[in-house]
Amino acid sequence: MSNMATREAYGLALARIVKENDDVVVLDADLSPATKTCYAKEARPDRFINAGIAESNMVGMAAGMAASHMKPFASSFAMFLAGRAFEQIRNSIAYPHLNVKLCATHAGITVGEDGATHQCNEDLALMRALPGMTVLQPCDAVETREMLNYLVNYNHPCYVRMSRLGVDSIYDENYKFELGKISTIIQGKSIAFIASGIMVSEALIAIEQLNQEGIYPSLYNVHTIKPIDQDKINSIAKSYDYVMTLEEHNVIGGLFSAVVEALKIPKIIYPIGIKDTFGESGTPEALMKKYEIHYTNIIDYTKEIMGHE
Amino acid sequence: MLTQLSNQCRQDILKMINKAKAGHPGGSLSCIDILTYLYTKEIKLTKENVSSINRDRLVLSKGHAAPALYAILHNIGIIDSYETFRQINSDLQGHPNMNDTPGVDMSTGSLGQGISCAVGMAIGNKILENGHKVYALLGDGECEEGQVYEALMAASHYQLNNLIAILDYNGLQIDGAIGDVMNPAPFKDKFIAFGWTVIEINGHDFQEIKDAVQLAKTSEKPTMIIAHTVKGKGVSFMENKAGWHGKAPSDEELEKALKELQGGCNYE
């Protein structure tokens, strides 16, 4: 099982895409070795625009390039892209519905040692609230690559949320990305885990251990946070006694909110996520434990809600 | 010819804002001569090329001057009527939206953002090697937004000699004189320091506007034309009054203003 961060897979995919597509332009704000757009820069220096440490202007330039019928992919950390440049994204990209791919890396608390200023747990809430914005979060390297391949010819504004941390591969090489469709990873019974991003692999570890205790959760991957797969959410809600959402984001405004909003029937949804608080410095694992999104927390919470001691 | 056309646009701006009972007359009247020149002599917008990017384009970074843009678009035959400006279900929004109105090349309204979009469009034109210019019209108060300077820096860094920005330097913003509210001057030194060619003109003199644009086209750098203008230009009781930034004229005020404009007094 290979281990790769989604940002790394993004950089590799983008380098190939920019080489093969003359109309693709890559923008970054002085973080290319971290966001991994440095590979695209190496592949097509004439299609790489460094905005410097000026994210608001980067977003505006990307909008202008889209208005010139280019296909811009703009990257920075989630904090500085969705956060700092929010109003520019809203008014210069979302409102005119321009074809800009906002590819944010270093989302969530697993940014780690840099601390709370760099750990964005609010970006899904911000991006989801923008009319016409497609919001995506891949769970592994293969899905990131397939998502990127799909996005080249998807002419709508889009936010892609990626992580710093390496994750084990979930999908094999034959995986096909289907926008807006929840992907079933494990078919179990009585409890469903609805997860996104790095929480998919975290859930897998939890499931292995829960299986040994006679609990067999299903695992669903929500790579498309918006538009959410409403039919599937409701069929999951009907089919299981317990439904849990798992996200590396504030429980306000992220996956939990999206799932609850999609329900057409009354159902209690149990959230694993950041409980409306800021992060801090620490190793990713220590932070995941402290902020209760680690696989051990998933195991404990599952047993608690199912009444297993 | 241009004088007559911009005079007609001035009347349309005031009628539009009066009808809507809302809008920004002061900054529309200060920039209409510039827009009149650009749309008729440089961009040469027609019904045939309006939806193409294979032409010069303009970003109205000071998007609140939408009435000026709609007035010139109306007078060159791109939009039929401005009756619905700022009303429900209208294709003429309070601030310009490129998906609603033909001839609007970028959605603007939130200050400081349009100039960044213009920089991106100019980079796009460079990549496409289409030789077309991008014009951006900035407000002076708008230059209090930090994003403007991010954009200026990028334009000179990427040597965008296909970008021509015009500063509508009318000296007033909502809360008063720009020098009293938050002084962005001196402009010329700032723009030169950011690596731009700078030309200063009277923004109501068509010959000076024309000469400046022709000179800008020969520059190796992006060019900023500092156009000294009068807020509310052409209507005596609106001129140099910050209070007319975002206020609609009453029916009586409209009548008085139209009489002045039709009489050609105070403005030749």
Chai-1 contact restraints between the chains, C-beta under 6 A:
chainA,res_idxA,chainB,res_idxB,connection_type,confidence,min_distance_angstrom,max_distance_angstrom,comment,restraint_id
A,A54,B,E150,contact,1.0,0.0,6.0,A-B,restraint_1
A,S56,B,Q147,contact,1.0,0.0,6.0,A-B,restraint_2
A,N57,B,S116,contact,1.0,0.0,6.0,A-B,restraint_3
A,N57,B,Q147,contact,1.0,0.0,6.0,A-B,restraint_4
A,N57,B,E150,contact,1.0,0.0,6.0,A-B,restraint_5
A,N57,B,A151,contact,1.0,0.0,6.0,A-B,restraint_6
A,N57,B,A154,contact,1.0,0.0,6.0,A-B,restraint_7
A,G60,B,Q113,contact,1.0,0.0,6.0,A-B,restraint_8
A,G60,B,S116,contact,1.0,0.0,6.0,A-B,restraint_9
A,G60,B,C117,contact,1.0,0.0,6.0,A-B,restraint_10
A,M61,B,S116,contact,1.0,0.0,6.0,A-B,restraint_11
A,M61,B,V119,contact,1.0,0.0,6.0,A-B,restraint_12
A,M61,B,G120,contact,1.0,0.0,6.0,A-B,restraint_13
A,A63,B,C117,contact,1.0,0.0,6.0,A-B,restraint_14
A,G64,B,C117,contact,1.0,0.0,6.0,A-B,restraint_15
A,G64,B,G120,contact,1.0,0.0,6.0,A-B,restraint_16
A,G64,B,M121,contact,1.0,0.0,6.0,A-B,restraint_17
A,M65,B,G120,contact,1.0,0.0,6.0,A-B,restraint_18
A,M65,B,G124,contact,1.0,0.0,6.0,A-B,restraint_19
A,A67,B,M106,contact,1.0,0.0,6.0,A-B,restraint_20
A,A67,B,M121,contact,1.0,0.0,6.0,A-B,restraint_21
A,S68,B,I53,contact,1.0,0.0,6.0,A-B,restraint_22
A,S68,B,M121,contact,1.0,0.0,6.0,A-B,restraint_23
A,S68,B,G124,contact,1.0,0.0,6.0,A-B,restraint_24
A,M70,B,G124,contact,1.0,0.0,6.0,A-B,restraint_25
A,Q88,B,Q113,contact,1.0,0.0,6.0,A-B,restraint_26
A,N91,B,S110,contact,1.0,0.0,6.0,A-B,restraint_27
A,N91,B,Q113,contact,1.0,0.0,6.0,A-B,restraint_28
A,S92,B,Q113,contact,1.0,0.0,6.0,A-B,restraint_29
A,S92,B,C117,contact,1.0,0.0,6.0,A-B,restraint_30
A,Y95,B,S107,contact,1.0,0.0,6.0,A-B,restraint_31
A,P96,B,M98,contact,1.0,0.0,6.0,A-B,restraint_32
A,P96,B,N99,contact,1.0,0.0,6.0,A-B,restraint_33
A,P96,B,S107,contact,1.0,0.0,6.0,A-B,restraint_34
